[in-house]
Amino acid sequence: MEKLDPTIIQRAFQDLANNFQIEILEETTSTNDYAHQLARKEASEGHIVFAEKQTAGKGRLDRTWESPAYKNLYLSIILRPDLIAEKA
């Protein structure tokens, strides 16, 4: 698998909406942790964080795993739905 190409990704999202912001990290502990930090700093809805590699990826039921580079697609999206947390 090759490195992620931001131009191709942006083109794929172009038909859906124009408010997506794509960020590609070479390596991170977890795209979820990184996106959470951005969201706390008021990052806009639709900010998508991709990573080539995760060293402490997170999944359901608090499962963690190492995500090797160029083997899978690792991403998190910041969403800001207009509803209270209890309804989400």
N, C-alpha and C positions, 0 to 999 in steps of 0.2 A: 504494500500500500504506500502511496506517495504522501508527501506533506500536504496539509490542507491549503487550498488556494482561496484566499478571501474574495477574489473577483468572481469565481464560480459560485461560491456560497451566496454572495450578495445578489447575483443574478437570479438564483433560485428563489430567494425571498422577495425579490422585486415585484413579482406578480401578486404576492399576498398583501403586502403593505409597504409603505415607504418609511416607516418609523423604526425599522430594525437597525440596531447598531451591532456590528460584528466585531468581536475581539478574539484573536487567536493567540494562545499562549504556547510557548514551546514546552513548558513543564509547569505543573502546579500540584499542590497537595490534593486539591479537589476543586473542580469547577463550581460545585455547590458552595463551598466555603468562600471562594473568591467572589462569586456572584452575590452572596449574602453580604459580604463586606461592601461591595459596590452599592447594593440596594440601601444599606444603612447610610451611605454617603449621598443618598438621593439620586442614584443613577436612574435614568428614565426607563419606563416600561419598554420592553422589546430589546433590551440590551442582551445579546447572546454571547456567552463565553464558551469558546471551544478550547480544547487542549490537545496537543499532540500526545502528551503523556501525563498521567496522574500517579502520584506516589502514595496517596492515601484516599483513593476514591471511596465514595459512600453509596450505599444502596439501601434497599428496604430492610427493615428489622435491624438497623444499625450494623449491617454487614459492611466490611471494608475489604478492599482488594487493591493490588497494584495493577495499574493499567499500562501495559507496555506501549511504547511509542509506535505509531503507524500501524496499529493492529485493529483498532476499533474507533468508533466515533464517540467522543466524550464531550458533553455540552450541558450547559444550564442556561435557562432563560429567565430573566426578571419579568415578572408579571405583576401588575397592580390592579387586580379586579376591584370593582366597585361593590364590595360586599363585606360584611363583618367576618372576622376570622372563624367564628363558631359555625357560620353557614358554608364555609369553604370546604 
